[in-house]
C-alpha cells in the first residue's frame, strides 16, 4: 500500500496553506499545476474559499483576543480574572459564506 498523496492533492493542500498563511506567492504556482492535473475550476474555487475563510476567521479571533487583552490592561486588576472559564457547545469553525464546511 502506497502512502504517497496524488500530486493534485498535494497541490490543493499547498494552495490552501499558501492562502491561509498569506504567503507572498499566494499559491498561484499550484493553481497552474491543478489546471494541468485536470482539477476543475469549481474545485479550485472551493479550496480558495475555504482557505480564505479560515485565514479571515483566524485574523478576527486574533484581533478579538488582542482587543480583549488591550481593554483589560486599562482596567484595575481583578483577583478573579485568571480563573478559567470553560466554554461548551462551540463549533470548531463556522461555515464559509456559501455554506462550505472548513472542518
N, C-alpha and C positions, 0 to 999 in steps of 0.2 A: 504494500500500500504506500503510495507516494504522499508525502506531506507538503509538497510544494504547491503554492497557490497558482492558479492560472494568471498569466500576465495581465489580463483585463481586470481581475480582482485587485491585484497589486496596484495597478494604475488608478482604480476607483478609490482605494484606501489612501493612496498618496495624494490624489486630488483633494479629497475631503480634509486630510491632515493639513495640506498647504493652505487651504481656505480657512479652516478653523484656527490655524496658528498665525494668520495674517502674514504668511511668508511673502517676501517681495516678488517672487516669481509667480505667485498666485495659482500654480498648478496648470498653467497653460500648456506646458510640455505634455502633461498627462492627457489633456483634452485631445491633442493631436494623436497620441497613441491610442486612446479609446476609440476615436473615429476610425483609425486603422484596423482595430480589432473588430469593428462592426457593431460597437455598442451604440444603441440608439440615442438620439438627442434627448428623448424623454427621460431615459435612464440617467444620462449625464446631468440633466436639469434637476432631477430628483436628488442626486448626490450633492449638487451645488446648493440646493435649497436647504437640505438638512444640515450641511456643514456651516452655512451662514447662520442658520437658526441657532445651532449650538454655540458658535462664536459670539453671536449677539446676546444670547441668554447668559453666557459666562461673563461678558462685559457688564451687563446690567446687574448681575449678582455681585460682582466685584465693586461696582460703583455704589450699590446699596450698602455693602459692608463698610466701605470707606466712609460714606456719608454718616452711617450709624456711629462708627468709631470717632469720627471728627466731631459729631454732635455731642457724644458722651464726654469728649475731652474738655468741653466747655462747661460741663455741669459739675457740681460738687460731688465728691466721692460718695458712692452708695455702698454701704457694707454688704449688701446682698447682690451686688452686680455680678459677682463671679460664681454665683450658684447656677449650675447648668439647668437649662430648660430643654426637655425632650419634646420634639415635635412628632406628631403622628399623623398618618394618613396623607402625607405629602407625596405627590407623584415624583418619580425620578427625573422627569423632564416634562416639558409642555410640548404639544404638537406644533409643527410649523404652521404658517398662515394657511396653507392649503390643506392642512389636516394630516400630513405625513408624520409618523411617529419617529422620534430620534432615539428611542430606547429599544 
